[in-house]
Amino acid sequence: MHWAELIKRVFLEDVLQCPCGGRRRVLSMVMNRDSIEVILRHQELPWEKPVRAPPRRFQGEMGY
């Protein structure tokens, strides 16, 4: 399945539907980390990974 069809199937959201009534199309996918950083910085968007919270302590025992 196409990625957009999977998103629509799971989240009931058509990501390729444009508010104007037309259809969006993917022109390219950026996979290079350095290029992604340049694009996000240019758009003044966060480009660094968010700090992850530490894992929680084990809160109980599993009764097997």
C-alpha positions as a LaTeX table, in Angstrom:
\begin{tabular}{lrrr}
\hline
Residue & $x$ (\AA) & $y$ (\AA) & $z$ (\AA) \\
\hline
Met1 & 0.00 & 0.00 & 0.00 \\
His2 & 1.04 & 3.56 & $-0.63$ \\
Trp3 & 2.04 & 5.44 & 2.57 \\
Ala4 & $-0.78$ & 7.98 & 2.14 \\
Glu5 & $-3.34$ & 5.17 & 1.87 \\
Leu6 & $-2.02$ & 3.63 & 5.09 \\
Ile7 & $-2.33$ & 6.95 & 6.95 \\
Lys8 & $-5.87$ & 7.38 & 5.65 \\
Arg9 & $-6.78$ & 3.84 & 6.67 \\
Val10 & $-5.40$ & 4.16 & 10.21 \\
Phe11 & $-6.11$ & 7.81 & 11.08 \\
Leu12 & $-9.02$ & 8.51 & 8.67 \\
Glu13 & $-7.04$ & 11.49 & 7.38 \\
Asp14 & $-6.32$ & 12.02 & 3.68 \\
Val15 & $-2.95$ & 13.78 & 3.79 \\
Leu16 & $-2.99$ & 14.36 & 0.05 \\
Gln17 & $-6.32$ & 16.23 & 0.08 \\
Cys18 & $-5.72$ & 19.96 & $-0.39$ \\
Pro19 & $-8.03$ & 22.49 & 1.33 \\
Cys20 & $-8.68$ & 24.00 & $-2.13$ \\
Gly21 & $-10.32$ & 20.73 & $-3.20$ \\
Gly22 & $-7.44$ & 19.50 & $-5.36$ \\
Arg23 & $-4.93$ & 16.71 & $-4.74$ \\
Arg24 & $-1.40$ & 17.19 & $-3.49$ \\
Arg25 & 1.44 & 15.15 & $-4.94$ \\
Val26 & 4.83 & 14.27 & $-3.56$ \\
Leu27 & 7.60 & 15.87 & $-5.59$ \\
Ser28 & 10.56 & 14.46 & $-3.69$ \\
Met29 & 11.70 & 12.92 & $-0.43$ \\
Val30 & 14.73 & 14.27 & 1.40 \\
Met31 & 16.68 & 11.47 & 3.08 \\
Asn32 & 20.07 & 13.12 & 3.68 \\
Arg33 & 20.39 & 14.29 & 7.30 \\
Asp34 & 22.46 & 17.37 & 6.43 \\
Ser35 & 19.97 & 18.47 & 3.77 \\
Ile36 & 17.08 & 18.04 & 6.20 \\
Glu37 & 18.86 & 20.21 & 8.75 \\
Val38 & 19.47 & 22.97 & 6.18 \\
Ile39 & 15.80 & 22.96 & 5.11 \\
Leu40 & 14.46 & 23.01 & 8.66 \\
Arg41 & 16.88 & 25.77 & 9.75 \\
His42 & 15.88 & 27.86 & 6.72 \\
Gln43 & 12.21 & 27.54 & 7.72 \\
Glu44 & 13.16 & 28.36 & 11.34 \\
Leu45 & 11.84 & 25.00 & 12.56 \\
Pro46 & 13.42 & 22.83 & 15.25 \\
Trp47 & 15.95 & 20.46 & 13.70 \\
Glu48 & 17.57 & 18.81 & 16.72 \\
Lys49 & 16.13 & 15.67 & 18.29 \\
Pro50 & 14.00 & 16.44 & 21.35 \\
Val51 & 15.40 & 15.39 & 24.70 \\
Arg52 & 13.88 & 12.10 & 25.72 \\
Ala53 & 12.63 & 11.52 & 29.23 \\
Pro54 & 14.38 & 8.76 & 31.16 \\
Pro55 & 12.57 & 5.42 & 31.32 \\
Arg56 & 10.22 & 4.86 & 34.22 \\
Arg57 & 11.14 & 2.47 & 36.98 \\
Phe58 & 9.56 & $-0.94$ & 36.86 \\
Gln59 & 6.35 & $-0.54$ & 38.88 \\
Gly60 & 5.28 & $-4.08$ & 39.54 \\
Glu61 & 5.78 & $-7.75$ & 38.93 \\
Met62 & 4.23 & $-9.77$ & 36.17 \\
Gly63 & 2.48 & $-12.86$ & 37.53 \\
Tyr64 & 3.36 & $-15.65$ & 35.14 \\
\hline
\end{tabular}
